[in-house]
Amino acid sequence: MDVENEAIERSLKTGCSFQSEILHNGDTIKQLLAHGRCVLYKKFSAWTDTPKDRAEL
């Protein structure tokens, strides 16, 4: 995450655009970490396909 944050800061300073890596499920790494919290708090039996996919990543 630090590497991505630094890249974003550099792009803002230089005026270049920044495109973060998008995973096969459509999330960026930051989104995966933010959305993946439900994997920690929900029972496995309550997971839908989306949390299962995020847990595999």
C-alpha positions in Angstrom: 0.0 0.0 0.0 2.8 2.4 0.8 4.2 1.9 -2.7 0.9 2.7 -4.3 0.4 5.8 -2.0 3.9 7.1 -3.0 3.2 6.5 -6.7 -0.1 8.5 -6.3 1.8 11.4 -4.6 4.5 11.4 -7.3 1.8 11.5 -10.0 0.1 14.5 -8.4 3.4 16.4 -8.1 4.4 15.7 -11.7 0.9 16.1 -13.2 1.0 12.6 -14.7 -2.0 10.3 -14.3 -1.8 7.2 -12.1 -3.6 4.0 -12.8 -3.5 1.4 -10.1 -3.4 -2.3 -10.8 -6.9 -3.8 -11.2 -7.4 -7.4 -10.1 -9.4 -9.9 -12.1 -12.5 -9.2 -9.9 -12.4 -5.5 -10.7 -11.0 -4.3 -7.4 -7.8 -2.5 -6.8 -5.5 -3.6 -3.9 -6.9 -0.9 -1.6 -10.5 -1.9 -2.4 -9.7 -5.5 -1.9 -8.3 -4.8 1.6 -11.3 -2.5 2.5 -13.9 -4.9 1.2 -12.1 -8.0 2.5 -12.8 -7.1 6.1 -16.2 -8.9 6.0 -14.3 -12.1 5.4 -12.9 -11.7 8.9 -16.2 -10.9 10.6 -18.7 -13.2 8.9 -19.1 -16.9 9.3 -18.0 -18.9 6.2 -21.6 -20.2 5.8 -22.8 -16.6 5.4 -20.4 -15.7 2.6 -21.7 -15.0 -0.9 -19.6 -15.6 -4.0 -18.0 -12.1 -3.8 -16.3 -12.6 -0.4 -15.2 -16.1 -1.4 -13.5 -14.6 -4.4 -11.9 -11.9 -2.4 -10.6 -14.4 0.2 -9.0 -16.4 -2.6 -7.1 -13.3 -3.8 
